[in-house]
Amino acid sequence: MELLFVVLGGAIIGLAGRYLLPNRHTHGSVLMPAIGVASASVLWVALTWAGLKWDGGWIWWITLLGTALIVAVADLLIGRLRTESDDRMLHALAKGAVAR
């Protein structure tokens, strides 16, 4: 049951990251919530395997803050890489159009 709440928290964090972070125009609308769900789930399972109790506070703090950090880094990294790729493609297309 707790994993359901963790997944929901990850989706909400990812959705908040989608609209609060600067690079939302460089990726799809579901990417950040999906990254939030996946990272929250993986963090939760890894921490339970590491021995943290599901009813303790630390597992919740580590999972949710870790998810927020992963979503923020993913948004910034994906946005930067996508912008660079788009700029290279635009330059290549402009260079090809001038060569005619």
Number of C-alpha atoms within 10 A of each C-alpha: 5 11 13 10 12 21 21 17 22 29 23 17 24 29 21 16 22 23 13 11 13 13 18 18 12 15 14 9 13 13 17 27 23 17 22 33 23 17 25 32 22 15 19 25 17 13 18 13 10 9 10 16 13 15 9 9 10 13 18 21 11 15 23 21 14 18 27 23 16 18 29 21 12 17 24 16 13 16 19 14 13 16 15 12 12 13 12 12 12 12 12 11 12 11 11 10 9 7 7 5
